[in-house]
Amino acid sequence: MHLTGGGELVLLFISYSENKNRSHCETSKIVAKSFFLKDEATLKQHTTSEGYASLVTVQNMQPDSDKEIEVEILDNAIYGEIAWVKYSSNYDGKSGDFKLVKENGQWKVTNKEPREKGTF
């Protein structure tokens, strides 16, 4: 019984460590895919509470997709604890951009302020 508990602890530690080391670009790809696939659990895990609320509102207006979602990072920039990522997807052929902030050492997509323009 002691080994099982220790094994679970190690697994949780490894999983937690992998999440902390994810780049802003990797996080953006995960968020874009989960947005278009309507995977709210994954979306929530990689966004701030404000970012999640904003994305879910828009997501509910999107039609469902049954195709494989491809996301390409077009450009990115980091300014201290804020990052901007421009991406495109095969969902609708349009590009978009995300603003990310560090939350507990992990990059998370957040919402943009009204009239806030990204780097691109």
C-alpha positions in Angstrom: 0.0 0.0 0.0 2.9 2.4 0.7 4.2 1.9 -2.9 0.9 2.8 -4.5 0.6 6.0 -2.5 4.2 7.0 -3.4 3.7 6.1 -7.0 0.6 8.3 -7.2 2.5 11.2 -5.6 5.3 10.8 -8.2 2.8 10.8 -11.0 1.1 13.9 -9.7 4.5 15.6 -9.4 5.5 14.7 -12.9 2.2 15.9 -14.3 2.5 19.2 -12.4 6.0 19.7 -13.5 5.1 19.2 -17.2 2.3 21.7 -17.0 4.6 24.4 -15.5 7.2 24.0 -18.2 4.7 24.5 -21.1 5.6 27.5 -23.3 3.2 30.3 -24.2 3.1 28.9 -27.8 2.2 25.4 -26.6 -0.4 26.7 -24.2 -1.9 28.8 -27.1 -2.2 25.7 -29.3 -3.9 23.8 -26.5 -6.4 26.6 -25.9 -7.2 27.1 -29.6 -7.8 23.4 -30.1 -9.9 23.0 -27.0 -11.9 26.1 -27.9 -12.8 24.8 -31.4 -13.5 21.3 -30.1 -15.5 22.7 -27.2 -13.4 20.9 -24.6 -14.3 23.1 -21.7 -12.3 21.1 -19.1 -9.0 21.6 -21.1 -9.9 25.2 -21.9 -10.4 26.0 -18.2 -7.1 24.4 -17.2 -5.1 26.7 -19.6 -6.9 30.0 -19.1 -7.4 32.5 -16.4 -10.9 32.7 -14.9 -11.5 35.9 -17.0 -10.1 34.4 -20.1 -12.2 31.2 -19.7 -15.4 33.2 -19.2 -14.7 35.3 -22.3 -13.8 32.3 -24.5 -16.8 30.2 -23.4 -19.2 33.0 -24.2 -17.8 33.1 -27.8 -17.5 29.4 -28.0 -21.2 28.9 -27.4 -21.9 30.8 -30.6 -19.6 28.6 -32.7 -20.9 25.6 -34.6 -19.6 22.1 -33.6 -16.7 20.7 -35.6 -16.0 17.0 -36.2 -12.8 17.5 -38.1 -9.2 17.3 -36.8 -8.2 20.8 -35.7 -4.8 22.0 -36.8 -3.3 25.1 -35.2 -0.2 26.9 -36.4 1.7 29.6 -34.5 2.3 32.5 -36.8 4.1 34.9 -34.5 4.8 35.5 -30.8 6.3 37.9 -28.4 7.0 38.1 -24.7 7.2 41.2 -22.6 8.1 40.2 -19.1 5.1 38.4 -17.6 2.8 39.0 -20.6 3.0 37.2 -24.0 1.1 37.6 -27.2 0.6 34.7 -29.7 -0.8 35.0 -33.2 -2.2 31.7 -34.5 -4.2 30.3 -37.4 -6.4 27.2 -37.6 -8.1 25.1 -40.2 -11.4 25.5 -38.3 -12.4 28.7 -40.2 -9.2 29.7 -42.0 -8.9 32.9 -40.0 -6.1 34.0 -37.7 -6.5 35.1 -34.1 -4.3 36.2 -31.2 -4.1 35.4 -27.5 -2.8 37.4 -24.6 -1.2 35.2 -22.0 -0.1 36.0 -18.5 1.9 33.9 -16.0 -0.3 32.5 -13.2 1.4 30.5 -10.6 4.4 30.1 -12.9 2.3 28.8 -15.8 1.3 30.6 -19.0 -2.5 31.0 -19.3 -4.6 32.7 -21.9 -6.4 35.7 -20.5 -8.9 38.2 -21.9 -7.8 41.4 -23.6 -8.9 44.7 -22.1 -11.5 46.7 -24.2 -9.7 48.4 -27.1 -6.4 46.6 -26.2 -4.5 45.7 -29.3 -1.9 43.0 -29.3 1.6 43.2 -30.7 0.5 42.1 -34.2 
